[in-house]
Each structure stands twice: as C-alpha cells, then as structure tokens.
Amino acid sequence: MKKELPLLLQVFAQKKPVEQLTEGEWDFVVRQARAGMLLARLYYVLKTRESLNLVPKVVMRHLESAKVHAEKQQNDLLWEVRHIAKVADKLDFPVLLLKGAAYAIGGYAASEGRIFSDIDLLVPKKNIADAEKQLMLNGWLSSNKDTYDQRYYRQWMHEIPPLVHMFRGSVIDLHHNILPITSSVCPNADLFFDPAQSMDKYKNIKILSPVDLIIHSAVHLFYDGELDHGCRDLVDLDALMREILGQKQTNVNALNTRADELGLQRAVFYAIRYASKVLNTPVTCIGGAMNAGRPNKFVLSLMDFLFMRALMPDHSSCNDLWTGFARWLLYIRSHCLRMPMHLLIPHLLRKSWGRLTGKAAH
C-alpha cells in the first residue's frame, strides 16, 4: 500500500488545498514545518500563491513569527557577507558563496524564509591557504584543534575545519570543491569559476551559475549522510528548479549537459526524481545525462524505499517503522561514497572509539 505524504508536503505540492485543512490538520502542518525548518518558507509559499487569507488566525501567528525570525537571520547573513566581501577584496582570486548564502545574495526565491546556520565559501584549491589566512586576520579562527581532525579535513576532504568568528560567532565553511577529493565522482572544481555569476554589490564575491546552483544543491542532499534537514534541502531544490528551469522545462537541456560535463548525473537524476515525486516539481528526466544517471531497477527501488522516508520532515507524524533504518543506511552510504574502504574503515573505527571515550572525532 502506498504511503501518503505528510500533510506539510501535500500543501507544498498543492495536493491538499489549504482551505480544506481542518484545525487538527493545521496543527500537524505547523508541527511538521517547524521540525523541518520550513515554517517561514511555508509563509512565503502561501504568500506567492495568494493563499494567506485562507490561513486561520491562530496559525498565522506561528507563520508570521517564523517569518520575523527568518528575516532577522537573513539580515545577519547579509551583515556577515559584507565583512566577507572586505576580505575577498584583498584576494586576487574569486570567492564564491554557496548554498543558502548564494540564494540570498542572488535574490533567488529559495532564500525566502530559509533558515541559515553557516556560510559556505568556495575558492580554488591552490588558494585555500591564502583565503584561510585572510579570514583568520579578520577574526575567523579554526574551531577544531584535534590533530587527526585537521589532517582528516585537509588531506581528504573538500573543505578545511569550520572557522568561527571570535566575536560574532558566525561560522564559515571554506571549500575547495563540492565533494571530498577521495570520492570517485569528485568533479573538477575549476569548472565552477568561469561561469560563476558576478554580484553588482560585491567586487570579488560571486555565486555559482544557475544550473550549477541546482547541481550543487543536489550533490549536497544526495551525497551527504546528515539528512535531518533533508526535507528543507529538497524544498530548496524545488524552488531552484521552478525558477531556473521554468515551468516548461526550457532549460533542462542545459542541466543535462552540465551534469554530464561534471560527471554528476546520478545526483541530478535523484534530485529531479524525488522533487517531482514529493513536491510535484514540473521537471522530468529527459534523456541525455539523466539516462546516464539512472541506476538499475534494483538500486532505484532501494533508493525509493530509503529516500521517500529519509526526506520527510523529522517529525514523529512523518515516520514509520523503517524511517530510522533508512536514515542510518543512507548515512553509511554517504560515507562509502565519500571515501574508499581502506580510508573509511580506519576513520569510522577511530570515530567510534572517540565517541565511546568521550573524545569524539569528526
């Protein structure tokens, strides 16, 4: 028997008209949205659909409160970006904003009501030491002093340990790629810089090209094992694809071509598949790179079983008996995709030992 999607996602997908929601159903929608960090996003989606007048007053108080919180977070983000821009102006190489910060600076709808936790930057690998030095001179310091963790990040990963500002507490994740260099599908990061979009307000701050924004969002969601915010990330993808590809899929060929060029067809295939299934995103897999990214029937059936559970809001009303197992199995999968076994097994053993002894490593 096919499992029904949570009420929140039925509202997002317009499969459940808001005027038909009962008081008890609204209670579930609010709880699911809050658990998924999507309450403010729900406000903006309903505003775009001109449906806010259909929301009960008691529910509107929750939505408006979440909206105020999200606006405050976005103002804080813009303040931090201005400080980062001052650092970028001292560098002779481009600095790219990624994920939520890029959506906000680029004026994308995906930023409306989005909650931000840190700021992700991408610089050329050969320049990452210079970027780190300038950030440190401006108050961002490494938050991790563990020798093994430092080596783990700098030798194998696509980023250095997080940098935390000594006064403001803002967190920067400084990347030189979008996937660990140990991953078999790690792309050539140099390909992201030439088509990057310049920002009028900032001299040396850029964001990924429109199709690269979609691809990076897909990679982040379907290669990262931390799926606590997977539903929010899927909503990001839905918003990006609707805005960038258009309701008539006019730019889907560009997405096909770019996914093929970067060797990231599988992540893009999953992004289109599950955004369409869950949120009714008007984009379908049309030949080309999408066919190259399609797994065999067994793997696809397994991924459907796992992702259609793991990508739901992290709320008890959205779970079934298999949800915890699905998230755990995808967590293991993500590690296998990120590192070869001869590196992964010693790393996981060390990580497990650290947790047992109270000295948890990354």
N, C-alpha and C positions, 0 to 999 in steps of 0.2 A: 504494500500500500504506500503510495507516495506521501511523504511528509509535507504538511502545509508550512509555508514560510511564516516566520514570526510576523505579528501584526505591523511592527515598525517597517519592515521591508515590503510588506504589501502596500503600505501607504506610500513609501518611496517609489515603488514600481507602478503606482496608480492602479493596483489591482483591488484595492479597498478604498472606496470613496470616503473622505473624512466625514462627510455629512451622515454617513451610515454608522459611524462608530458610536457605541454605547458608552456610558460613563465608565463602566468596568473595563472596556476595551481601551479607552483613552488612558486609563491608569497603567495598563500593560505597555502601551506605546511610549509613555513618558519614562517608565522604568527601563525599558529596553534601550531607549535612546540615550538615557543618562549612562547606562552601563557601557554602551558603545561609543561614548564621547560624541554623540550625534544630535544632542538636544538642540543646540544652537543651529546646526546645519538644517534640522527639520524646520525651524522657524523660517529660514531663508528659502527653502524649497517651497514651502506653503505660500510664502510671500510672492515668489515668482509665478506660482500658479493662481494667484489672487484668491487664495482659499483661507486666509487668516480670519476672515469674518465668519467662517464656519466652525472655528475652534471655540469650545466653551471657555468662559472667562477664567475659571479655575485652572484650566490647562494653559491658557495664555500667560498666566503669571509665571509658570515654570519656563515657558519658551522665552519670554521676554527677559527673565533673569539670566538664562543661559546666553542669550544674545548679548547682554551687557558684559558678561564675563568674557565672552569671545572677543568682543570689541576691545576690551582692555588688554587682552593678550596680544591682539594684533597691533595695538599701539605700542606695546612693549617691544614686540618684534621689530617694528619699523625703527624704533629708537636704537635697538642693537645693530640693525643693518647700517644705520648712519655711522655708527662707530666702526663697524667692519669696513665700510667704504673708505674711511680715513686711512685704515691700514692698507687696503687694496691700492690706494693712490700712491703708496710708497714702493709698490712692487712693479716689476717690468714684465709681468705675465698676468694673464686673465684669472679672475676669481669668479667661479660660477656658484650661484646659490642653487640648492637642490630642494626637492620635495615642498613642504608647506611654505617655506620662505619664498621659494620661486613662484608658487601660485599667488602669494600675496603681492610680491613686487611686480609680477607680470599682469596683475589685475584679473586673474582667472576666477571664474565662478567657484571653483573648488576651494578657494580660500574663504568663502563666505561662511562664517560660523565655525570655522575649523579651529581646533584647539592645538596649540603649539607646545612642544616640550623642549626642543633644542633647535639649533640652526646647523644645517648641513652645508658644507662648502666642498667644492671640487677644484683642485689645482693640478697642473702637470706633475707627474711623479718626480721628475728631476728637480722641481722647485719646492717640494713639500717642506724641506728643512728651512728654506728662506721664509716661507709663509708661517711656519710654526714660530720661528724666531721673532718675526714682526708682531704676531699675535701675543707672544709672551711679553714683549716690550710694552704692549698696551694692556696688560693685566690679565690675559688668559693663560692659566697655568695648567699643566697636566695634573689630573686628579688621581692618577694611579702611579704609585711608587714601587709596585711589585716588579722585580727584575724579570720574572718569567712573563708577566703580562705585557711588559714593554717589548720584549723580544717577540712574543706572540703577535702583537699588533704590527710591529714594524717589519718583521721578516715575512709574515704570511698573509696578513690581512690587507684590505683595500683602504685602510684608514689608520691614523695614529690614535693613541688613547684619548678620550674626551678631554677637552680643555675647558676649565671653569674659570669665569672671571672672579678675581679675588675680592671685589667689592659688590658687584651687582648679582653675582651668582648665575649669570647666563652661561649656557653650555654650547660649545661649538664642537661638532664632529668634522674633523678635517680629513677629506678623502683625496685619494689619487686615482681611484677607479670606483665603479659601482658594484663590483663583485670582488671577492678575495682573489689574489693572484694565484692561489692554489686551486681555484675552481677550474674545471675543464672547459667551461664556457665563458671564462673571463674575457670581456671584449677589449679591443684596442681603445683605451681611453682617449688617445689623441684625436679620435674621430668625433668626439663631442665638442671640441673647442671651435673649429672653423664655422659650423652652422649656428653656434650659440647666439642668442638674442641680446643685443646691447640695450641698456636701460638709459633713458634720457636723463634721469636724475643722478646717475652714478657713472663716473668716468671709467672705472675699471671693474665694475660689477656687471656680470652677465647672468643669464639663465639659459638652460637647455633649450634647444629648438622645440617647437610644439610637439612634433612626433617623438622626439627624444624624452620629453616630459612624460608621455604615455608609457614609453618603453621602460624608463627608469622606475616609474610607479609600479609597473607590472613586475619587474625584477625584484624590487623591494618586497612586494607582497608574496610572490610565489617562490622566492629563494630564501626568505627569512623565516626562521622557525618560531619566532615570537609572534603569535597570532592573536594576542589579547586585543589588539586594535585592528584585527584583520577586516572587520566589517567596515570600520571607518575608511580604511585604505581602499576597499572595494568601492565605496561611495565616492572617494576621490577619483578613482578610475572612471566611474560612470560619468561624473561631471566633466572630466577632461575629454573623454571620447565624444560626448554630446557636443561640447563646444568646439573642439578642434577638428573632428572628423565630419561633423554636421549630421543632421537628421537623415540626409540622403546618402551618407557614406561617400561623399565626393572625394575625400582624401584618403580612403582606405588603401589605395594602391601605394601611396607614399609610405604608409605604415608597414605594408607588406615588404616593400623594397628595403626600408631601413632596418627592419628586424632581420632580414636576410643578410644585409651588409654587416651587422653587428654580431651575427650568429646567435641571436636571442629569440628565435622563432617560438620555442616552447613556452617561454614566459608570456609572450604576447598572445599565443593561442589560448592559454589558460585565462588571461585577462578578459579576452573577448567572450570566451565561453561562459565564465561564471558571472560576469557583469550582465550578460544577456539573460542567463537563467534566473539570477536573483533579482536584478533591478530593471529588467526589461530594456536594457540599453539597446538602441536601434542600430547595432553594428553586428554583422555576421562574418564568419570566416569565408573569405572569397579567394580560393586558390592560392597560388604563389607561395610566399613564405609561410602562410597559415597551414597549408598542407604539409610543409616540411616540419612544422612544429607539432603536428598532431601525433600523439603516441598511439601504440597499438590498442586494440579493443580491451584487452585485459587491464592494461595500465590506466586507460581512460576510465573504465568502470571503477577501478580502485580510487582514482583521484576524485571522481564524482562522489563516491561514498565518503571520502575524507573531507574534501573542501566544502561540500554542501553542509557539513556540520561545523567545521572549524571556522568558517567565515561568517557565522551567525553572531549576533551581539552576545557578549559574555554575560548572559543573564540566565538564571535558572529556568525561566519560562521558554527559553530558546534551545535548551539542551535535551538530549535523550540519553539512553544508556551508553551510546557509543561516542558521545562528544569528547569526553576526556581522553579516550583512547585515540581518537582521530587527531586531536591536537598533539598528543605525545608522539604519535607515529610521524606526523609532519615535522615535528621538532627534530627527530632523529634523521629524517630525510634531508632536512636543511643542512645538517652537519655533514652528511655524506656528500652532498652536492658542493659544499664549500671546501672540503679538504680530502685528499687521498687517504686511504686507510692507514698507511704507515705513519702519517702525522696525526690522524684523527684519534686513533685508539690511545696513544700515549697522552694526548691532550685531554680526552674525556676521563681517563683514569686519574690524571692529576687534578682535574676539576672536581671529580667525585671525592677524592681524598681531601681536597681543600674544604669541601662542604662538611665532610664528616669531622674534620678537626677544627672547624670554625674559621678557617683561613681560605675562604672561597676565592678561587681564581676566576678569570673571565670564562 
